[in-house]
Amino acid sequence: MLESIEVYDDDKILVHKKQTKRIFTFEGCFKSTSSQTDVFESTNIRKMLDTSLNGFSSTIFVYGQTGSGKTYT
């Protein structure tokens, strides 16, 4: 069986590898069909941007597979 990853719930992914299945929990998970608007509206990024524009420091940490669109987004 090939390794596969699927969004299991709004905050969980299910990883299939050989004969095992593991569930990992995160603050939020998005399917590959999610749009940039979906991600933007489902997070606190709007609030952080507004705060930054008012002179406060903010950090948005994004991680994911190379080539998945992090820089573009």
C-alpha positions as CSV (number, residue, x, y, z in Angstrom):
1,M,0.0,0.0,0.0
2,L,1.3,3.4,-0.9
3,E,1.5,6.1,1.8
4,S,-1.5,8.5,1.6
5,I,-2.7,11.5,3.6
6,E,-6.2,12.7,3.8
7,V,-8.0,15.3,5.8
8,Y,-10.0,13.4,8.3
9,D,-11.8,16.3,10.1
10,D,-11.4,20.1,10.3
11,D,-8.5,19.5,12.7
12,K,-7.2,16.0,11.9
13,I,-5.4,14.2,9.1
14,L,-5.3,10.5,8.6
15,V,-2.0,9.0,7.3
16,H,-2.1,5.5,5.7
17,K,1.3,3.8,5.5
18,K,1.6,0.1,4.7
19,Q,-0.8,-1.7,7.1
20,T,-1.0,1.2,9.7
21,K,-3.2,4.2,10.0
22,R,-2.3,7.2,12.2
23,I,-4.3,10.3,13.1
24,F,-2.6,13.6,13.7
25,T,-4.4,16.6,15.2
26,F,-3.7,20.2,14.3
27,E,-5.4,23.6,15.0
28,G,-6.8,23.4,11.5
29,C,-6.5,21.4,8.3
30,F,-7.6,22.3,4.8
31,K,-8.3,20.0,1.9
32,S,-6.4,20.4,-1.3
33,T,-9.6,21.8,-2.8
34,S,-9.7,24.7,-0.3
35,S,-9.3,28.1,-1.9
36,Q,-7.1,31.0,-0.6
37,T,-10.3,32.7,0.5
38,D,-11.3,29.6,2.6
39,V,-7.9,29.7,4.4
40,F,-8.0,33.4,4.9
41,E,-11.5,33.5,6.3
42,S,-11.0,30.5,8.6
43,T,-7.9,31.9,10.3
44,N,-7.0,35.0,12.4
45,I,-4.9,36.4,9.5
46,R,-7.3,39.3,8.9
47,K,-7.0,40.4,12.6
48,M,-3.2,40.0,12.5
49,L,-3.0,42.1,9.3
50,D,-5.1,44.8,10.8
51,T,-3.0,44.8,14.0
52,S,0.2,45.1,11.9
53,L,-1.2,48.0,10.0
54,N,-1.8,49.7,13.3
55,G,1.9,49.4,14.2
56,F,2.0,46.2,16.2
57,S,4.2,43.2,15.5
58,S,2.7,40.0,14.2
59,T,4.1,36.7,13.0
60,I,2.4,34.3,10.7
61,F,4.2,30.9,10.5
62,V,3.2,28.8,7.5
63,Y,4.6,25.3,6.8
64,G,3.9,22.7,4.2
65,Q,5.3,20.8,1.3
66,T,7.7,22.5,-1.1
67,G,5.8,23.9,-4.1
68,S,2.4,23.8,-2.3
69,G,1.8,27.6,-2.7
70,K,2.9,29.0,0.7
71,T,4.8,32.0,-0.8
72,Y,2.1,32.7,-3.4
73,T,-0.6,32.6,-0.7
